[in-house]
Amino acid sequence: MRTISRSLRYFFARLLRIRDTPESVASGFAIGIAVGCIPFFGIQTVIALFLALVFRVNKVSCVLASVWTNPVTAFPVYYTCYRFGLLITGRDGVGFEQFSAVLNKAEASNGLVALGAGFFIPLAWGCLFAALILSPLAYYSVLWWLAKRSRMKKAKALQNIRDKI
């Protein structure tokens, strides 16, 4: 157990030391968040890495942000997207238990498209809505956080210089 926590600490320490522009890191994070909204399991990381290469943004932040819909969070996130999609399309939907059963069936079969338009269209619209809302929020939040972190580092460096004088 100790090696896992140590590895995670090392990973996050390296993430904090990304040598890239704040705009590139924030853009990569925003793209990763948008890709995480895509309801195609298993290929989100590949899509995120591809888009990071195409748009020349930070690959690490893009891939890390794309895994926000992991096996633990996928059902609640996609169910929320599905409910938003039902509001957008004006259709009737299923409850969480039925949604979970349908999603499990989709993973085992040919994918979400095989479930039919009645299920897939509201999910797709809800995921698009979530991506359009969450991506700009992620971009500006990360940009703000990185600017704040930069100001704090500069202030600390200035204070260290003053202490030496």
C-alpha positions in Angstrom: 0.0 0.0 0.0 2.8 2.3 0.8 4.2 2.0 -2.7 0.9 3.0 -4.3 0.5 6.1 -2.2 4.2 7.0 -2.9 3.7 6.5 -6.6 0.6 8.7 -6.6 2.4 11.5 -4.7 5.3 11.3 -7.2 2.8 11.4 -10.1 1.0 14.5 -8.7 4.3 16.2 -7.9 5.4 15.7 -11.5 2.0 17.0 -12.7 2.5 20.2 -10.7 5.9 20.7 -12.3 4.6 20.7 -15.9 6.9 23.0 -17.9 4.3 24.5 -20.3 2.4 27.7 -20.7 -0.6 28.1 -18.5 -2.8 28.4 -21.6 -1.5 25.1 -23.0 -2.1 23.3 -19.7 -5.6 24.9 -19.3 -6.5 24.1 -22.9 -5.4 20.5 -22.5 -7.5 20.2 -19.4 -10.5 21.7 -21.1 -10.2 19.3 -24.0 -9.8 16.4 -21.7 -12.9 17.4 -19.8 -14.9 17.6 -23.0 -13.6 14.2 -24.2 -14.5 12.7 -20.8 -18.1 13.6 -21.7 -18.0 11.3 -24.7 -20.1 8.2 -23.9 -17.7 5.8 -25.7 -16.0 3.7 -23.0 -12.4 2.7 -23.4 -11.3 5.1 -26.1 -11.6 8.5 -24.3 -7.9 8.5 -23.4 -6.9 7.7 -27.0 -9.2 10.5 -28.3 -7.8 12.9 -25.7 -4.2 12.2 -26.7 -5.0 12.5 -30.4 -6.7 15.9 -29.8 -3.9 17.1 -27.6 -1.5 16.3 -30.5 -3.7 18.0 -33.1 -4.3 21.2 -31.1 -0.7 21.2 -29.6 -1.8 21.5 -26.0 -0.4 19.9 -23.0 -0.8 16.1 -23.3 -0.5 15.2 -19.7 -3.3 17.6 -18.5 -5.5 16.5 -21.4 -5.2 12.8 -20.7 -5.6 13.3 -16.9 -8.7 15.4 -17.4 -10.3 12.8 -19.7 -10.4 10.1 -17.0 -12.8 12.0 -14.9 -15.4 9.6 -16.2 -13.8 6.5 -14.8 -15.5 3.2 -13.9 -16.5 4.7 -10.5 -18.0 7.9 -11.8 -19.3 6.9 -15.2 -22.8 5.8 -14.2 -23.7 9.0 -12.2 -22.1 11.3 -14.8 -23.7 9.7 -17.8 -27.1 9.4 -16.0 -27.0 13.1 -15.3 -26.1 13.8 -18.9 -28.9 11.5 -20.0 -31.4 13.4 -17.8 -30.2 16.7 -19.3 -30.6 15.2 -22.7 -34.2 14.2 -21.9 -34.9 17.8 -20.9 -33.4 19.1 -24.2 -35.1 16.6 -26.4 -38.4 16.5 -24.5 -38.5 12.7 -24.3 -39.5 10.4 -21.5 -36.7 8.4 -19.9 -35.8 5.5 -17.6 -34.7 5.5 -13.9 -31.2 5.1 -12.6 -31.5 1.3 -12.2 -32.8 0.8 -15.7 -30.2 3.2 -17.0 -27.4 1.3 -15.3 -28.7 -2.0 -16.7 -28.9 -0.6 -20.2 -25.4 0.9 -19.9 -24.0 -2.5 -18.7 -25.7 -4.2 -21.7 -24.1 -1.6 -24.0 -20.7 -2.3 -22.7 -21.2 -6.1 -23.2 -22.7 -5.8 -26.7 -22.1 -3.7 -29.7 -22.0 -0.3 -28.0 -24.4 2.5 -27.2 -25.6 3.1 -30.8 -27.0 -0.4 -30.8 -29.4 0.6 -28.0 -31.4 2.7 -30.3 -32.2 6.4 -30.8 -34.6 6.5 -27.9 -31.7 6.0 -25.5 -28.7 7.2 -27.4 -30.0 10.6 -28.7 -30.8 12.0 -25.3 -27.5 10.7 -23.9 -25.6 12.3 -26.8 -27.4 15.7 -26.4 -26.8 15.6 -22.7 -23.1 14.8 -23.1 -22.7 17.6 -25.6 -24.5 20.0 -23.2 -22.2 18.9 -20.4 -19.1 19.3 -22.6 -20.1 22.8 -23.7 -20.7 23.9 -20.1 -17.8 22.1 -18.3 -15.0 22.8 -20.8 -15.0 26.6 -20.5 -15.4 26.3 -16.8 -12.4 23.9 -16.6 -10.3 26.2 -18.9 -10.8 29.3 -16.9 -10.6 27.5 -13.5 -7.3 25.9 -14.4 -6.0 29.2 -15.9 -7.0 31.1 -12.7 -5.4 28.4 -10.5 -2.1 28.4 -12.4 -2.0 32.2 -12.3 -2.6 32.2 -8.6 0.0 29.5 -8.1 2.5 31.5 -10.1 1.8 34.7 -8.1 2.3 32.8 -4.8 5.6 31.3 -6.1 6.9 34.7 -7.1 5.8 36.3 -3.8 7.6 33.5 -1.9 10.7 33.9 -3.9 10.6 37.7 -3.3 10.2 37.1 0.4 13.1 34.7 0.5 15.3 37.4 -1.2 14.1 40.0 1.3 14.9 37.6 4.2 18.5 37.2 2.9 19.1 40.9 2.7 
